[in-house]
Amino acid sequence: MDDSKEPLRVGAAVRRRRRALELTLAVVAERSGLSVPFLSQVENERARPSMRSLQRVADALGTTAVELLAAADPARSVAVVRAEEAPGPAGEARVRPLVTGRHQMHALEFTGDHDAGREFHHRNDKLMYVADGAVEVEAEGRAYRLGRGDTLYLTGGARHRWRATVPDTRVLVVSVAEYIEAAEDPRR
């Protein structure tokens, strides 16, 4: 099934943007010249705004209609990504998204090597699983060697970098999306 054939849920993107800016519906209504009930219906997917209305909402939220559409969720809860959709020829470094669209969870499959010098710093938690091959990970000043079947869990904010040490290594990376405000661990 193709996301482009599914209707987009723009309301979810509008709500995320409004909440990220800590704005009320009343403030957005005042800035856009649209009514609070209409904006509520848009956010709850009970009304579809025209492009003109969507642009007015986007202006009120300091963005564009195009950005809101790009951030919209497809109107389905099940998505399949087929193995043959892997980009690039075998033997080369490549990244394949395993979750499409804008969701709370991101999952990527890395095959081959990548920029081992690049340091990563994610706001939310992340899990790395070595499906095939081996990697070396430097995280928070410590080195870890991971082989097939090993998993490394990093809490949000942990600085890290990694590199494949075996050709055609495959690493699965699952993380909470950057735009999600993850809950603090009460034990900290």
Sequence and secondary structure as in RCSB ss.txt:
>XXXX:A:sequence
MDDSKEPLRVGAAVRRRRRALELTLAVVAERSGLSVPFLSQVENERARPSMRSLQRVADALGTTAVELLAAADPA
RSVAVVRAEEAPGPAGEARVRPLVTGRHQMHALEFTGDHDAGREFHHRNDKLMYVADGAVEVEAEGRAYRLGRGD
TLYLTGGARHRWRATVPDTRVLVVSVAEYIEAAEDPRR
>XXXX:A:secstr
  GGGS EEHHHHHHHHHHHTT  HHHHHHHHT  HHHHHHHHTTS    HHHHHHHHHHTTS HHHHHHT EES
 S     GGG  S TTS EEEESS SS SEEEEEEES   TT  EE SS EEEEEEESEEEEEETTEEEEEETT 
EEEE TT EEEEEESSTT EEEEEEE TTS     TT 
